Amino acid sequence: MKIAIIRRKFTAFGGAENFILRASSGLSQLGINFFIISELWKKNANNSKNIHWIEAKSHGLFRFSKLLSFQKSVMKIISLNNFDLIQSHERLTGVDIYRLGDGIHAAWIDRMKKISPWYKKAWLSIDPYHQKIIRIEKEMSEDKSLFYVANSDLVKYELYKYYKVPESRIKVIENGIDIKSFHPVSATKKEATKKQLALNPKLPVVLFVGSGFERKGAFEIVEAIKLLPKFQAIIVGQDKKIHQLRNLARGHNVLITGPQDDIQKYLDASDIFCLPSLYDSLPNAALEALCCGLPIVLTKDVGLAPHIEKNLAGVICKKDKHSIADALIKAWGKRKLFSKNALKAAKAFDIKIKNKEWLHLYNELANKKKIKVLHTESSLGWGGQEIRVLTEAKIYSKYGHEVIVAADKKSLIAKRAHLYGVRCEGIDLQKKRFADLLSLRKLIKKVRPDVISCHSSTDHWLSALARLTLNIKPAIVRTRHISTHVHRNMSSKWLYNKGCESIMTTSESIKDDLTIDKFVRTPTKSVPTGIDTDIFVPGNKIQQRKLLNLPQKHFIFGIAATLRSWKGHSDLIQAFNLLKNPMCTLIIIGDGPQMENCKKLAKASSYPENIKLVGDIRNIVPYLQAMDCFVLPSYANEGVPQALLQAMSVGLSIISCPVGGIPETLSKYKKAVLVKPQSPELLSKAMLKIMKTPNTKQMKNIHRPFTLDVMYKSSLEVYGKAIGNRFNAN
């Protein structure tokens, strides 16, 4: 499993970064590959071969512009990699998991307003950076496919309070810690360590660890120490106000170290851990202190507070120097009880337990990762393309994805979608006109799909133009079903390169036609239409002919295709007539514009009763099972015809023409013959040859290269990459 972890500034002493390294290091031993995407990092920070680093650059003069450029870099990286899950530790839309290590920004802003002067309150309300962060939080909350991992009940509660995110989308997995790496030290070692740090070995030491001195209460701790002449303090961390803090602490028992990669010696020298934070979801440093048996003093706005209260492992205070001072005195007085309980409380945060919770979540989300697909099809007719749309929609629904088909209300696909168990919205979607554009835009805005899958030129144009006017822009994937030529003009170039994130073709030949001259630079992949191999199987030929009232002793040729000129029905009827054999039957399955012409040609045949036009039928399996040979003499516009796949799955002999994707479809099929298109004479000779070498080993000739599952997995990969790259369109 490949998991992307996004953290903008990956510093050596950050709490979130330590969590990421601990969790990913443990889980990587189970075969999970982690890709940490960050702006800053240390290349050799971890020796695990399953942890990789990718730099996401940012630029700009202001933090607002830097944030936007970082997001753009991340989206580009995601679009170029096929990650199974994307987990962000930054506020970012379009990811699978958001781990709330930094809490709710809106909640933090509200807390800051309560303690700030009026001018700062006003700025907090209009600062574009803060407003952008809160807007992103809101957008994330509205993304029903996004799953939240809160590291404390405090964060979970505020996530619901501010954004009404339901409990079904939130899981609390608290930070984990290697409880064997942090442990209490003897009194002798504690005194010795205090001496090494130039502290009084006989006086209690209070430890603070954290970056963000104002928010986390470092100034209040210094003020509290001033009230307690028999207490000392160690302040570990980095902050732009560190000089201001040092000036405040000058002349008192306070050691300010700055940022430290390793805080073990400071833990060894300390007697109490204090974090009187305005807001802190679940600090790793506090967990390390628990493992060392230190009594904990913190505010109720720290996510660890319920554990401290429940386990009697410390004291809850207010972010006030007098309250902190009182709490420190109380903690020192009950240090033996609190220390004992702290060690017990620490066991619940064992990294092994937490890694199991993460692994279970990763497996669960990877198996349930769902997308919402809106298929658009402007065609009014019926054929392989329309069947492909509904077949794909049906199998996606089977796997739990939400699928909607948008089609013109007058179309056959709108009328037949219910037969496939597919939801279809009948709208105006027939022409490139303003009314149809508004109709589709209204539906897109209502449905809010992750991806729009376009299948014809008209609906692709309307989708691409509608997206330009939307705030939330879905990805667009264009599927090319047939091998018609794409005009090399500026409008088509925009449509295929800017009007979609990915292109699917139904054959390699169609893909080559689009990309060979670099006219299309959008990622393109061939995904042939799959067939249901449980349905298209050989049957009892005698029994099926009896049920269909077909002659038992005749050699039966057949075709199943929409009656369009390029499918070659007239060539097939002429070739059949050239056989001049009363012991042959030709079955023509389908309907379309060429029906009347085919009827005239059949009526003029030497054996008109041997040419059976059965029309458009839903279940063609009995007819395939009754045939001896399947013929598809197309001369244009072919991808990978479903009818050929169905015939191969039944094991029939096949005659066709080297057009579009047909050669690649039949390349490994032993019972296939290709003839020059639009040549009834050559087609008739091939039919005669097949008659002389009957297919006696039909079961052994079965070939099934493109199943429904293959189509599903391949197309899902295309959709996934397109969705990951959708923000390039924003």
N, C-alpha and C positions, 0 to 999 in steps of 0.2 A: 504494500500500500504506500502511495506517495502522498505526503501531507505537506502543504505549504504553511509555514508559520510566519506571520507578518508582524514585525515590531520595528518601528521607525528608527529609533536611536538605541542600538544594542550596546549598552555600556557594561563594563565589567562589574560594576557595583550596584546595578539596578535590581530592585526586587523582582520585577516582572521577568527580567533577563535570567536571573537565577532560577526562577520557577521554570522557564522554558528549557534551560539547560538540564535541570534535574529531571524533568518529565521526559523530554525527548531522548536524553541519554539512556534512561531506563527502558523506555519503549522501543528504542532502536535495537536493543538486544533481542527483541521479539520479531525482528525483520521489517519493521516499519522504517521507511526512508523519509527523513525530515529535510525540508528545504527552508532554511531561515532567510526570509527576505527582509533586508534592513538597509538603512542608509549608512550606518556605521557598525563595524563589527571587528572582532579579532579573529583572523583566519584560523589560528591554531588553538582557539579557546577550548576545544573539546577534541578528544582523540578518536571518537567513534567514527567509524567509516560510513555509518548510515546517516550522519548529519552533514548537510551541505549548506554552503552559504552563497547567497545571490545578492549582489548590491543593487539597490534601487535608489537612483540618484534623485536629488531634489535641488532646485535652484530658485532664486528670487531674493529680493531685498527684505521682504516682510514675511512673518511666520505664516500669514494667510496664503501668500503665493507659494511658499515652500511646501505647505500642506498639500495644495492642489497639484503641484508638480510631482510630489512623492506619490500621491494616489495614481497619477497618470503612469508613472514608471512601474508601479506595482501591477496595474492592469495590463500593461504591455508584457511583463514577465509572465503573468498568468496565462495570457493568450498564446504564448509560445511554448507552454508546458502543459502536459496533460495530467494535472494533479487529481487524485481521487477526492481529496477534501482540502478546502482552504480555510484555515483558522487564523483569524486576525486578532491581534492584541491592540489594534488601533481602530478607531471608529471609521468604518469603511463599508460601503454598500457592495453588494455582489459577492459576498463570501458565504461559506456554509456555516461557520461557527464564529461567534464573537465571544471571546473570553473577557469578562468585565473586570480585569485586574485593576483598572484605574477608576472603577465605579461609574456613577452616572454624572455626566458633566453638568447637566441642568441642576442636579441636587447640590453639587459643589458650588455653583454660582449662587444659588439661594443662600447657602451658608455664608458665603463671602459677603453677600449684601448685608447680612445681619450684623456683621462686625466692622463694616467699612464706613468711612465718612461719606457724606451725600454725593460728593463729586465722583468718588470711585464707584458708588452704586450706579450713578447715571452712566458712567463709561462701561461698566459691566453689562448694562442693558443694551448698548448700541455697538459695542466692539464687534467688528465684522468677523473676527476670528472665533469668538465665543458663539456668535449667532450661527456661523457656519457649522460648528461642531454640534450644536443643539439641533440644527436642521438635519444633519446626517443621522444623529441619534433617532430622530423622529422617522426618517425614511427607513432606517434599519428596522424599527419597530413595526412598520407596515409591511415589511417583506416576510410573508408567511413561511417562506422556505428557510429563513435564517433561524438558527438555533443558538440560544444563549447559554453560556456556562458562567454562572456567578460563583465567586469564591467565598461568599458568605451569605447568610440569610438577610443581612442588612441590605446588600446590593439587590438581592432578589425582590425584597419588599419595595425598594425604591424604583426598580424597573417597572413594577406594576403600578406604583403610585403615579409616576410621571408619564408612562406611555401605555399603560393598560395591556402589557404583554401577558398573554395567558400562561398559566403554570405549565401547560403542555409543551411550551417552547423554551422552558428554562430548566436547567439542572444545576444544582449546587454541588460543585466539586471543589472542596477547599484545597489550599496549597499543601503540597506534600514536602516532607523533609526527610533526609537520611538521618534517622534518630541515632544511628551508631557513630555518626561523624561529630555530633555535638553531645557533650556529656559534662556533668559536674566535675569540678576539680577539688582536690583536698584543700583544707584551710592553709596548709603550709605553702602550696603552690599559689594560692590566691594572694597571700601576703607578698610572696616573692615577685609575682607579676605586677602588683601595685608598686613595689619599689622600682622595678624596671621602668615603669611609666612615670616615675617621680611623684607618686601619690603617697599619701599617708597610709601605711598598711593597717593602722588601727581604726581608721574611720570608714564608714560605709560609702560605697561608690555607686552612683546612679548612672546607668548607661542609656544613651539615646542614639539610635541609628536611623538615618533617613535623609533623603534629599528633598528639599522643600521646607526650609526651616520655619517659615511663617505659618504655613498650613499645618505642619506637624507638631508645632508647639515648642520648638527649641528655645525661643526667646523666653517663654513662660517658665521653662525648666531653669534657665539661668537666674531668672528673678526669684524662683522658689528656693534655689540654692543660697541666694543672698539672705533669705530668711532663716536658713538652717546652717549655721556656722560649723556644725559637726558633720555635715554631709559634703561629699565631693561628687563631681559629675564628669562624664566623658561624652563629648558630642562628636559622633562620627557621621560624615556625610558631606556632600557638596551643595553649595547654594551661592547665588550671586551676592547674597547679603552676609557672607561669611565674615567679612571684615567688620561689619556692623555688629555681628554677634560677638566677635573677639573683643571689640571695644567695650561692649556691655559686660563681658565676663572678666575684664582686666581687674586684677587684685583679689579675685575670689578663687575658690577651689574648683576650677573648671578647666578641663583639658579639651581643646578643640583640635581634632586631628586632620580634618579635611577628608576627602574620599579615600577609602581603603579597600583593596581587593580581598583581604583576609581579616575578618573581625574576631577571630578566635581568641587572640590575646586580650582583647578588650572585654570579651565575654568572661574570660578567666579572671580578670581583675575586678569584675563587677559583682554587686550584691543585689541590685534591683534593676529591672528594665522598665523604662518609662517612655510612653509615647502618648502625650496628651493632644492628639491630633484633632483638627477640625473635621477631618474626613479621611478615612483610610479603610479600604475594603477588607484586606487581610494581609498585614505586613509579614514578609518572610523573616525579618530580623526578630520579630516577636516570637515566632515559632522556634527559632534557634535559641532564644533566651529560655523558652519553656524547656527545651531539651537539656539545657544546662542547669535546670532547677532554680532559675531566678524568679522571684515574685514579680508579677506584672502589674504596672500601674498605667492605666489608659482611660480614655474617655469612652462614653457609650456610642460615639460615632466611629469607633474602630470595630471592624467586623468580628474581631476576636473576643470582644467584650462578653457576649453570652457564655462562651466557654470558660472565661475567667470567673464569672459569677457562679456558674453552675458547679464548677470544680473547686471553688474557694481557693483559687490560685493567685489571688492578688486583689487589688482595690480599684474601683471605678471612681474617676475624678472628673472635674470640669476643667475646661481649658482656661484656667485661672491660677495665678501664682499661689494664692492662699489655699485653694482646694488641692493643688498638686503637693504643696508642702505638707498639708495634713495627711494626704494619702501616702506620702513617702514615710512619714513617721509611723503610720499604722502598719505599712508593709514591713518596715524594719522590725517593729515590735513582734509581728507574727511571722517572721521570716522562715522559721523551721517548718511550720504548718504549710505555709504557702509554697515553700520549696518542694516539699513532699508531694503536694497536690499538683504542682506544675509538671513534675516528672510523669505523673499518671496521665495528665491531660495531653501531654505531648505524644503519647502512643497513638492517639486517634489520627495523627497527621503523618503517620509513617508513609514514606514515599511509595512503598510497595503496594499499600492499600489504594492510594490515590491513582497510581499507574494502572491498576486493574480497572478502576472506574473509568479512566480515560480510554483504555483499550476497548472496553465494552461499548462506550459511547461511539468511538470511531467506527467500530464494526456495525453498530446499529444504524448510524447515519449513512455510512457508505452503502449499506444494503437498502436503505429507504430513501436514498437521494432522489427526489422527484423534481420534475420540471413541469411548467405549464406551457403547452404548445398550442398556438393558433395556426391551423392550416388555412390557407386562402387558395381558392380555385375559381377562376372566372369563366371557365369552360361551361357551356350549356349541355354538351353532349355526353356520351358514355363510351368508355373504352379502357385500355390498360392504364392510362394515366389516372383516370378517376378512380379506378379500382385500387391502384397503388396508394392513393391518398387515404381512402377509407380503410384499406388493409393495415397501413402503418398506424393510423389513428386507433384502430381496434387493438393492435398488439401493445401499443403504449398504454392504453387504458387497462389492459390486462395486467401490466406491471405496476399499476398504481399511479401513473402520471395523469394529470388533468389535461384533456385534449378537447379542443373545440374546432369544428370545421366551419369556415365562413365561405358560403357559396351564394351565387345569385339565386333568388327565390324561385326563378323559373327553370332552374337547371335540374337535370336528372340526378346529380349527386345530392342535391338537397332533398329530393323525393325518396332517394334510396338509402340515405345514411342510416336510418333507423333499422334497416335490415342487418347492418353491421354492428348495431348497438352503439352507434357513435352520435354524440350531440352535434347537431348542425344548426347554425344560425343563418336563416335565409334573409339576405339583404340585397340592396342594389349593388351588383358587382359585375356588370357586364361590359361596361365601356370605360374608357379613360375620360371621364367627365366629372365636373365638380360635384354633382349630386352623389355620385358613387364614392368619390373621395370622402365626403362628409359622412356617408353611411358607414364606410369601413373605419374611419377615424373614431367615430362614436363607439363602435364595437370594441376597438383596441383599447380605448380608454376605460371601457366598462370591464373588459376581461383582464386587462393588465398582464399579458403573457410574458414569460421569460424570453420566448423566441417566436417569431412569425415565420412559418415555413410556406414560402410562395411557390406556386407550381406553374403559373402561366405569366406571360408578359404583362397583361393588363393588371392583374392583382399585385404583381411585383412593383410596378410603377406606383400604383395607388398606395401600397404599404410603405414604400420608401418615402414618398411625399408626405404621407400622414405622419410618419415618424419625425420628420423635421419640425413639426408643430407641437410635439408632445414634450412635457417636462421629463417624464420617466420614459426612456427610450428602450424598447425591447430589441434584442438581437434579431437580425433577419438572415434567413438561409434561403437561397434560391435553389430549387431542384430543376435541373434540365432533364426532361424525360426523352426527348427525341433529338435526332441529329440534324435538325434544320440549321441553316447557317445563321450566325449572329452578325448583324450588320456592324461593320467597323466604323462607327461614327462616334461623335463626342457624347451624345446622349446615352448610347448603349455603354460606352466606356464608364461614364459616371454611374450608371445603374449597377453594373457588374463589379465595380471597384469601390464605390462609396455608398451605394445603396444596399449593401449587404455585407455581413461579416464572413460568410462562408458560402460555398457553392457545392451542391451535391449533384452528381450526374449519375445516370443509370448505367453508364458503360464507360470504359476507358477511352473509347474512340471519341465520345462526346467531350470528355475531359480534355483530350489532346487537341481537339478542334478549338476549344476555348483558350487554351494556354500556350499552344505551340509558337505563336508569334508574340507572346508576352502581352497580348491585348488585355487579358484578364490576369491580374496579379493577386487577386483574392485567393485565400486558401481553398483548394478544390479537391474533392475526393469522390471517387466512384463508389457508389453504394447501390448495387443492383437490387431490383425488387425481389423479395423473398417469397417463397411459396410454402404452403402448409403441407409438409411431407406426410402428415398423418391422413390427409384427405386424398392427395394425388398419388395413388398406388395402383399397381396392376389389379385387374379384376377377372372375373369369369367371363370371357369373351362370348361364349355361346349363350350364357344366361342373359347378358346385357343386350345382345342382338335380338333375343326373343322378346325381352321387355320393351325394346324400342321399335319393334316390328321392322327389323333390318334383315336382309337376306343372309343366311348362315354361310353359304358357300362362296359369296362374293369376296373379292379383295377390296377392302374399304379404305379409301383415302379421306382425309378430313382436314378442315381448317376452322379455327376459332379466332375471329378478329372482327373488329368493327369494319363495316363495308365501306371503306374509303378507297379512292383510286390507287394510292401508293401501296396498298396491301396486296395488290396483284390478283384479285379474284377473277378478273376477266381473263388474265393469262392462264390461271389455273383451269378455268372451264374450257378454254381452247385446248390446253394440253390434254385434258381429260378426253375431249372429243377426238383428238388425234390418236388415242389408244385404240379406238374403235373396238372396244371389248365389252360385250354385254354382261360379262361376269365381274364387272367393276362397279362400285358405287362411290359417289362423291357426296360427303356431308359438309354443308356450309353452315357454320354456327355464327350468328351475329346479325346485327341490323345496322343501317346507316344509309348515307346518301347514294350508294351504289346498288341498293336493293333492286330497284326497277330494272336497271341495266343487267344485273345478274339473272333476273327472272327471264328477260328476253333472250339472253345467251343460252340459258338452260332449256328454254322452250324450243330453241332452234337446234338443239343437240340431236344426234342420231338416237340417243337413248335418254330422252328427257325424264323418264320415270326413275332413272338411276341417279339423278342429281337432286338432292334433297336439301332445300333451304329451310332450316328449322327455326330461324329467327333468333331473337335475343333470349337466352335462357340463363338463369342464375347458376344452376348446377350442371357443369359440362362434364363432370367426372364419368358418368355412365357412357357418354358418347366417346370419350377418349379410350375407355376400357374396351369399347366395341370396335375401335379402329385397328388397322394394320400399319398405317403410315400417316404421319402428320405432315402437312405441307404449308409453308408460309413463304410465298414468292414475292415478298416486299421488294420495292425498288427505291425506297427513300424513307427518311424520318424514323429510323428505328434506333432504340437504345438497346436494352436487353429485354426482348419480348417475354412477357409472363407466360404466354401460350407455349413457347419453346421450352421453358423451364418445367412447365406442367407436363408436357409431352415426354421430356427426359425422365421425369420422376415416375411416369407410368411405364417407361422403357420402350416407347414406340420408335420405329424407324422415322427419320426426319429428312425432309428435303426443304432447303431454303436458299437464300441468296446472300452473297457477301456484302451486306449493306449495314452501315452503322455498327452497332455492337453485336450483331449476329455472329460474325466469325469468332470473336472471343468467347461468346456464349457456348458455341458448339465445338470449340477447339479440342476438347478432351473427350468428346462423345463419339464412340466408335461407329454408331449406327446413323451418322449424319452425312448427307451429301449436299454440297453447295453447287449451284448452277448460276450461270450468267442471268442477271435480272432482265425482265421484259423480253424473254425468249421462250414462247410456248413450245417450240420444237425441242429445245434442249431440256426443258422441264418435262416434256412428255417422255423423252428418252430416259431421264433419271427415274421417272415413275415406273417405266417398263423394267428397268434394271432392278429396282426394289422388289417388284412383283416376282422376278425370277429368283431372287435370293431372300426368301421370306425370313422374318425375324423369329426364329424358333427358340431363342434363348432370351426372351424378353426380360425375365427376372434378373439375369446376370448383367443386362445392359443398363440397368437403372443408374442414373447419375443425378446427384442433387447438390450442386455447388453453392446454391444460394437459398438458404432456408429463412424462415421468418426470424429466427433467433440471430442469425448472422446479420440480417438487415437491421434488426433492432439495435444490436450492440454497435454496429458500424455507424448508424445514423445518430445514435445517442452520443457517440464520441464527437461527431461533427457539431451537434447542437451544443454540447458542453463547452467546446472550444469557442464557439460563436458567442455564447452567453458570457464566457470569461473575457471576451474581447469587446463586449458591447459598449463599454464606456469610451472606447475610441470614437464612437459616433456622437457622444455627448458634447 
